[in-house]
Amino acid sequence: MGTATPHWDVIVAGLGAMGSATLHQLAHRGLKVLGIDRYAPPHDHGSSHGRSRIIREAYFEDPRYVPLVQRAYQCWRAIELESGMSIFRQTGGLMLGSRDSTVVRGARHSAELHGLAHEVLTADEVRHRYPAFHLRDDDVGILEPRAGMLDPELAISTCIDLALVHGAELRTGEAVRAWRAVASGIEVETEHGRHHADRLVLTVGAWTGAMCPGLSLPLVVQRNLLYWFDPVRDHAAFAPARFPVFIHELSADLTWYGFPDTGDGVKLALHHHGVPADPDTLQRTVTDAEVAFMREVVAAYMPDANGALRDTAACMYTNLPDSHFLIDTHPQHAGVIVASPCSGHGFKFASAIGEVLADMATGQPVAFDTSLFSLDRFRAPA
């Protein structure tokens, strides 16, 4: 007699930032949960790698994100306490640009609206405190002392390890081919078999469009590049104690960001500056021309960081037209939750979004207003 196929309370498909945090939350609550990923997370095939991610409260994108990121700080700390791992490093954060730039104006608005600790610095004050920055005279900075960096690979592996401790099961190296509603709930078909559950949480990032073809989501997957440079002088100026994470808006269509040197070089990147891409055929090699363009930016605004190129990486943003997230129940299937296309700024929220998705999957009240992330905003009026 064959062994009966197990039936899960929830299947989580995709175990990057959002999926791993959701798996941890569900398992911690005692649910019978299965996590599936086409690769072996943490991995470098999606959007949740690169050794560091910024976390910040003075949210220039929209002040409505602030309560969610404040909860994320609490959840990351709870994960650290449960695991004994150090995922967050506080460095302070600088939002830079002209006084009327989106980054500066938005960060200041969120800080003032939510009463967040911050300072407004002139270009001279930034140069004095942080000599690595070569700013334009009309630049200003919003200094946010609580900001810092998360370790994405460690965060994902820790959430998965904790989920396993609480009884979750994994299927890695197993790509989801399709899912469908059946009498018993939701059936998930992979290249190795079928799995059944009451609920399915789709946190598949760049593969969301392929997994939800009937929704015709206006998703654009974008290739974005990461660079690690050795400083050419004054290495101490780039140490975490002296160099904050930063986002610097140079013009309406060019923003760059970076992190202190924690041993791998100074990590620098352009934000929303990539080309459309297919997640299954992503070009991972960085070209000489792409390196040269990045060096032009570094030479102009942070010349002491423009030393030997130590490493590069390609990752993906899964962007929506309004640059907000997608977190909602599938309109045709109440047992399916679609989440995680985060328009290039989602990782910091993962610990809190995992909590939100676990609440949604178990029918619990969600503590945050998620209307900003609703599918309804993409539906044509009747």
N, C-alpha and C positions, 0 to 999 in steps of 0.2 A: 504494500500500500504506500502511495506517495505521500510526501510531507505536504501538509496544507500550506498554501501561500499566506504569509502573515498579513494581517490588516492593520494599518497604522492609523493613529489618531490624526497625524499631520505628516505630510511629506514636504520637505524644503528642497526645492530644486535650485541649485546654484549656491555655493558656499564661499562666496567672497565676503566683503565687508558686511552687507546686510544679512545674507543668508546664514553666515556663521553665528552672528549675534542672535538671530531668530532661533536657530537650532539650540543654542545655549539656553535662551529664555524658556523655550518649550520643554526641554528636558529637565531644567531646574524645577519646573512646575509639576513634574511627574507624568507628563504625557508620553505616550509611546510614539516616538518620532524617528523618522528616517531622513538623512541628508544625502543628497545625490549631487555629484559634480563630475563633469566630463574630464576634468584633470585631477590633480592631487593637491588641494589647497594646503597652505598658501602657495600660489604659483604666479607666473609672470605672463599669463595669456589673456588677462582681462583688464580690470580697472583698479585693482586693489593691491598693487605692489609698488615698489620704488623706495623702500626703506624709511620713508617719512611722509607724514601728512600734516597739514596745518590744522590746528583747532583754535577757534577764536569766537568771541562773543559779540563784539561790535560788528554786527553782520551787515555789510554794505548791500548785499543782494536784496534784503527785505527784513525789516524789524520783526516780522512775524516768526522768523526762525529762532529768535533769541531764546524764548522759553524752552524750545526743543534742544538747543545746544547746551543750555544750562543743565537740563536733565541728562544730556549725554556726558557731561563732566562727572556727574554723580554716578552714572552707570559704569563709566570707565574705571572710576575709583573702586566701585564694588567688585568689578572683575579683577582688578589688581589685588584687592584684599583677599578674595577667594582663592586666587591662583598663586599669590606670592611673586608675580611678575611685575616689572615696571614698564608700562606701555606708554605713559605720558611723561614728557619732560617740559617743564615750564621755562620758556626763554623770553617771554614778552613778545609782542607783535607790533609791527609798524605797517600801517596802511598809508601809502604814499601817492602823491600826485598833486595836480593843481588844486586850488581850493574848491573849485566847482567840478572836479572830476567825480565820476560815479563812485570810485573806491573811497575817496576822502569824504565826500558829502554824505554818502550812504552810511559809512562807519560812524561818522559823528552823529548822524540822526539816530541810529540805533542806540548808541551809547547814551545820548541825552534822554531819549524816550524811556529807556529801561534803567536809567540811573547807574550805568556801569562806570567803574573806575577807568579814567583815561586822561591823557594829556594831549593838547594840541601844540605841536612843535613847528617852529619855522625851519626852513632849510638849514640855516646856520646852526640852530640848536641840534638838529639831527646830525649834522657833520661833526659837531663838537662831541656829542655823546657816542656816536657810532661812526668813526672816521672811515670805515670801509665804504660808506655810501657817498657817491659823488652826485649830488642832486642839482637840479636846475634851481635858479634863485627863486622862482615863483612856486616851487614845490612846497608842500607842507606835509606833516606827518601826524597821524592819529596813533598815539602809543597806547597800547592795551596791555597792561602788565600781566594779566592772567593767561594770555595766549601762549601757545607753545606748539609742540609737535608730538604726534603719535607714531608708533612703530607699527605699520600696517601688517607686515608679515607676522610679527609676534602677536598682534591683536587677534588675527584670524586663527592662528594655531592655538592660542590660549582659549578662545571661545569654543573651538572644536574639541579640545582636550577636556574642558569642563563639561561640555555636553556629553561626551563619552562617559565621564565619571558618573553622570546622572542617568545613564542608561540609553542614550541615543545610539543609533546604529548608522553606519556610513556605507555608501557605495561610491567609491571614487574611481576615476578612469572609466566612467560609465555615462555616456551622453544620452540625454533625454531626446527621444525622437518625436514623441507626441504625447498628448494627454487628452482624455475625454471623460465626460460625465457618464457614469453607469449607475445601475440600480443601487449598488452598495456605496456609492460616493463618487470618487474620482479614481480613474485608472491612469497610471503613468507608464508609458511604454519607453523602454530604453533599448539600447543595442544588445543588452544581455537578458531581457525579460520584461515582465510586467509587475508593477507594484500597485497596491490598492490602499486608499486612505479615505477618511471622512473629509479631509481638507487638503488643499495643495497651496503652498506659498511659492510663487515664482519670483525668485530673486536672481535672475540670469543676466542682468546687465545688458551688454551689447547684443545678446541673443533674444531680447524681449520681443522684438518685432516678429522674429521667426516663430516664437512660441505662442504668439497671440495674433495669428494672421487675420482673423475675423474682425479685429478691432481697428485695423488700418491706422495704427498709431503714427503720428508725424515725427518719428524718431530719426535722428541723423547720428550715426556712429562716426566719431572723429579721431584720427590718429594724432596723438600728442607726444612730445619728446621730452626726456629728462636728461640732464647733463651733470656730471660731477667734475669739478675743476680743482686742481691744486692751487692754493694761493702762491703768488710770485714773491710776496714779502709780507711781513707782519702777520704771520700765521695766528698769533694770539688774538688779533682783532676779529677773527672768524670763529672763535671758540664759543660754545653755547652760553657761557656766562657773560659774553660781551657782544654777541651778535644775535639780534632777534629774528624770528621768522618774519618775512615781509611779503607784501604785495604792492607793486608799484605800477600805477597806470601811467604810461608814457604818452598815449593818445587814445582816442576813442576806439581804435582797433588794434592796439598793442599794449598788453599788460604782461609783466613778468613777475616771478615770485621766487623765493629761495629760502634756504635753511642754513644754519651754522654747520661747520665742519665737525662731525662727531667721529672722524677717523677715516672716512671714505672720500674726503674732499668736500668742497662747498657745492651743495646741490642747487641748481638753477634751472628754470624752465619758463617757457612762454605759456600763457593761459589762453585757452580757446584760440589757438593759432594753427591748428592742424588742418589736414585735408580729410574729406570723407573717406571712410574705409569700410571694409568688410571684415568682421571679426574672425572669419575662417581663413582669410588670406592676408592678414595684416603684415605690412612691411616692417620688419623689426630692425633692419639695418639702418643706421643713421648715416646720411650721405655727407660728403665733404662740404657741399654747399650749405646744408642745414647747420653743420657745426660752425661754418664761417659766419652765417647770419647771427647765430647765438653769440659768437665772439664779438661781433660788432656792438651788440647791446652791452655785453659785459665790459668791453673796453671803454664805452662811453660813461657808464654809470657805476661800475665797480671794478676799476682796472686792477686793483691788487688781487683780485680773484682770477685773473685771466691767465693762469698758468697751464701746466700740462693737463690735458683731458684724460681723466682717470677712467671714466666709464660713461656709457649712455644706455638708455632704455626707451622703449616705445610702450605707451599704454593707450587706453581708449576712454574717451568721454562718450556717453550716450546722451545726446542733447535733445531737449524738447524746445519748441519755438519760444516759449516764455522763460526758459532757463530754470524752471522750477522742477521739483521731483514728480514722480508718479507713484502714488500709494493709494490703492483702491481695490474694492471687490470687483471681480469681473462682471460686467453688466448682464451677461447671459448665464453665468454659472456662479451661484452664491457660495459654492464651496471652494472657489479659487480666488486667491488674493494676488494681485499683480503689483510688484514693487521694484524699486532700485534703479531705474534710469534717473540718474541724479545730476545730469547736466554739468558734470565736472566739479562739483563741490560737495559731494555727499559723505565722504568717509568719516569725517569728524562726528557725524550724527549716528553712526551705525549702532552704537550701544543702545541709544534711546529708540531708534527705529526698530531694532530687534524686539524691544519691549512693546512698541505699538503693534507690530505685526503679530506677536504672540497674543496680545489682547484681541485683535481682530479674528485670529484663527480660533480662539476659544470663546468668542461671543461676549467678551468682557468690555465694559465701557473704555473708550480710549481717552486718555487724559489730555490730549491736545487737539486743537482744531486742525484737521487735516484737509479742509476744503481747498486750501491752496494747491494740494497735490491730486485733486480729483480728476477722474476721467471725464467728467461732465464738461470740462472746459474745452474739450476737443470735439464735442458732438455738435453737429449743425442743428440750429433751431428747427423745430417741427413746422 
